[in-house]
């Protein structure tokens, strides 16, 4: 099957995707636990296989027999990964949005669609979600180079549009929720303008953050907890609970 897509820039760092991996273990844990074949795809893992190795280790805490396949279009990257990393339950192959014909329970596609035009995103989403196993999830998003700031969409199997948007940050380095604008998924990054739902969301989150400023004396975590509480009290349909907020996360319905 011919790989669909373009070769990614390939930049990566150890622990860069720890925030989304932690969230996948929580959000997709039930689907992984129920799967006959707990296969996960790390799409566009980059120049080194470290993110695929880390994903396998983190999801093994939820499903010990989880299998992770790293897919890349560049055959040289696939060959290098096969030599560099060969722990149990981890393989590498050439593939793109068509998922190399696999039927995974979860696909993580991070910092992949960011290099595409916004017009190409819907087709890529549709292709990937069509290849998921029943009950599966596509997690697609972006993060900064060190993984301190991230945002991602979650799309269920067969869906053409996301169900949720998650924002996540290392709270000790978060200056303002407005900085999430820099790392929004490709489908949203150009829509952060007045009149768009994502603009209203980031503005409301930033306003709640300012009102929570007095709690900064107790640390950034307490300030974030109060921020998300204020956002929810203002009527925003926050989907997760304080246990997730304490990790620097907030998940809401997709602001499309």
C-alpha positions in Angstrom: 0.0 0.0 0.0 1.5 3.3 -1.1 2.1 5.7 1.9 -0.1 8.8 1.9 1.4 12.1 3.0 4.7 13.9 3.1 7.9 13.2 5.0 7.9 15.1 8.3 10.7 17.4 9.4 11.6 14.7 11.9 12.5 16.8 14.9 11.9 15.2 18.3 13.2 15.0 21.8 13.0 12.5 24.7 9.8 13.0 26.8 8.5 15.5 24.3 5.1 13.7 24.1 4.8 12.7 27.7 1.7 14.9 28.3 -0.3 13.4 25.4 0.9 9.9 26.2 -0.3 10.2 29.8 -3.7 11.5 28.5 -4.0 8.7 25.9 -3.4 6.1 28.7 -6.4 7.7 30.5 -8.8 8.6 27.7 -8.1 5.5 25.6 -7.5 3.1 28.4 -10.9 1.5 28.2 -10.6 0.9 24.5 -7.2 -0.6 24.9 -8.3 -2.8 27.7 -11.2 -4.2 25.7 -9.3 -4.7 22.4 -8.7 -8.2 21.1 -5.6 -6.8 19.4 -4.2 -3.8 21.4 -2.3 -2.2 18.5 -1.3 1.4 18.6 0.3 3.4 15.8 2.8 6.2 16.3 2.4 8.1 13.0 5.4 10.2 11.8 7.6 9.5 14.8 10.5 11.4 13.2 14.2 11.0 12.8 14.6 8.9 15.9 12.3 6.3 17.4 12.3 7.6 21.0 8.7 8.7 21.0 7.5 5.3 19.9 9.6 3.6 22.6 8.2 5.9 25.3 4.6 5.4 24.1 5.0 1.6 24.3 6.4 1.8 27.8 3.6 4.2 29.0 0.7 2.3 27.6 2.0 -1.0 28.9 0.9 0.2 32.3 -2.6 0.2 31.0 -2.3 -2.9 28.8 0.9 -4.9 29.3 0.6 -6.7 26.0 0.1 -3.5 24.0 1.8 -3.4 20.6 3.2 -0.2 19.1 4.1 0.3 15.4 5.9 3.4 14.4 5.1 4.5 10.8 7.3 6.8 8.7 7.2 7.5 5.0 11.0 7.9 4.8 12.4 4.3 4.4 15.8 5.4 5.9 14.1 6.4 9.1 12.3 3.1 9.3 15.6 1.2 8.8 17.4 3.2 11.4 14.6 2.7 13.9 14.6 -1.0 13.4 18.3 -1.1 14.3 18.2 1.4 17.2 15.1 0.1 19.0 13.8 -3.4 19.2 12.1 -4.0 22.6 9.2 -6.5 22.8 5.9 -5.2 21.3 7.5 -2.5 19.2 7.9 -2.6 15.4 8.5 0.0 12.6 7.2 0.1 9.1 6.7 2.4 6.1 3.4 4.1 6.1 1.4 7.3 6.2 -2.2 8.4 6.6 -3.4 5.0 5.2 -1.8 3.5 8.3 0.0 0.8 6.2 -3.3 -1.2 6.1 -3.2 -1.7 9.9 -6.3 -1.5 12.1 -5.0 0.1 15.3 -7.0 0.9 18.4 -5.2 4.2 18.8 -3.2 6.4 16.4 -1.1 9.2 17.8 -0.2 11.7 15.0 1.7 14.5 16.7 3.4 17.4 14.9 2.5 15.9 11.6 -0.4 17.9 10.2 1.2 21.1 11.4 3.3 21.2 8.2 0.3 20.8 5.9 -2.2 23.4 4.6 -5.3 23.6 6.7 -7.3 22.5 3.6 -5.5 19.1 3.7 -6.5 18.3 7.3 -10.1 17.0 6.9 -9.0 14.4 4.3 -6.2 13.2 6.5 -8.5 12.9 9.5 -11.0 10.9 7.4 -8.4 8.6 6.0 -6.9 7.8 9.5 -10.2 7.4 11.3 -11.5 5.1 8.6 -8.5 2.8 9.4 -9.1 2.6 13.1 -10.5 -0.5 14.8 -14.1 -0.2 16.1 -14.1 1.9 19.2 -10.6 3.3 18.4 -9.3 6.9 18.6 -7.1 9.2 16.6 -5.2 11.7 18.7 -3.8 14.5 16.6 -2.1 17.6 17.7 1.1 19.7 18.3 3.5 20.6 21.0 6.5 22.8 21.5 10.0 21.4 21.2 10.3 20.3 24.9 6.7 19.2 25.3 5.9 21.9 27.8 2.9 23.2 25.9 0.6 21.1 23.8 -2.9 20.9 22.3 -4.6 18.0 20.6 -7.9 16.7 19.1 -9.5 13.4 19.7 -11.5 11.8 16.9 -13.4 8.5 17.3 -13.3 5.7 14.7 -15.1 6.7 11.5 -15.5 10.4 12.4 -14.8 13.2 10.1 -14.3 15.8 12.8 -12.9 15.8 16.4 -15.0 15.1 19.5 -12.7 17.0 21.9 -9.9 19.5 22.3 -7.4 19.2 25.1 -4.9 21.9 26.2 -2.0 20.8 28.4 1.0 22.6 29.9 3.8 22.4 32.3 2.2 24.8 34.8 5.5 26.0 36.3 6.4 27.5 32.9 2.9 28.6 31.8 2.9 32.4 31.5 -0.7 32.7 30.2 -3.3 30.4 28.6 -3.1 32.7 25.6 0.2 31.0 24.7 -1.9 27.9 23.8 -2.7 29.7 20.5 0.8 29.0 19.3 0.3 25.2 19.5 -3.3 24.7 18.5 -3.9 21.8 16.0 -3.6 22.9 12.4 -7.4 22.9 12.0 -7.7 25.7 14.6 -4.5 27.7 14.5 -5.7 30.0 11.8 -9.2 30.3 13.3 -8.1 32.0 16.5 -9.8 35.2 15.4 -12.8 37.1 16.8 -16.0 35.4 16.0 -14.6 31.9 16.1 -15.3 29.5 19.1 -11.7 28.7 19.8 -11.0 32.5 20.1 -13.7 32.8 22.6 -12.4 29.8 24.5 -8.9 31.0 24.8 -10.1 34.5 25.8 -12.3 33.0 28.5 -9.5 30.8 29.8 -7.1 33.8 29.9 -9.6 35.9 31.7 -10.1 33.2 34.3 -6.3 32.9 34.7 -6.1 36.6 35.4 -8.9 36.4 38.0 -7.0 33.5 39.6 -3.8 35.5 40.0 -4.1 35.9 43.8 -3.7 32.1 44.1 -0.3 32.2 42.4 1.2 32.6 45.8 0.2 29.0 46.5 1.8 27.8 43.3 0.8 27.5 39.6 -1.2 24.3 40.2 -3.6 26.0 42.5 -3.9 28.9 40.1 -4.7 26.5 37.3 -7.3 24.6 39.3 -9.1 27.8 40.1 -8.8 28.9 36.5 -10.5 25.8 35.1 -13.1 25.9 37.9 -14.0 29.5 36.9 -14.2 28.5 33.2 -16.6 25.7 34.1 -18.6 28.0 36.3 -18.9 30.4 33.5 -20.8 27.7 31.5 -18.0 26.2 29.4 -18.6 22.4 29.1 -15.4 21.1 30.7 -15.3 17.3 30.2 -12.7 16.3 32.8 -12.4 16.6 36.5 -9.9 18.2 39.0 -7.7 15.1 39.0 -6.8 15.9 35.3 -6.7 19.7 35.9 -4.0 19.1 38.5 -1.8 17.7 35.7 -2.1 20.9 33.8 -4.9 19.7 31.5 -8.3 20.7 30.4 -10.5 18.9 27.9 -13.6 20.4 26.2 -15.9 19.6 23.3 -14.2 20.5 20.0 -14.7 24.3 19.4 -15.5 23.8 15.7 
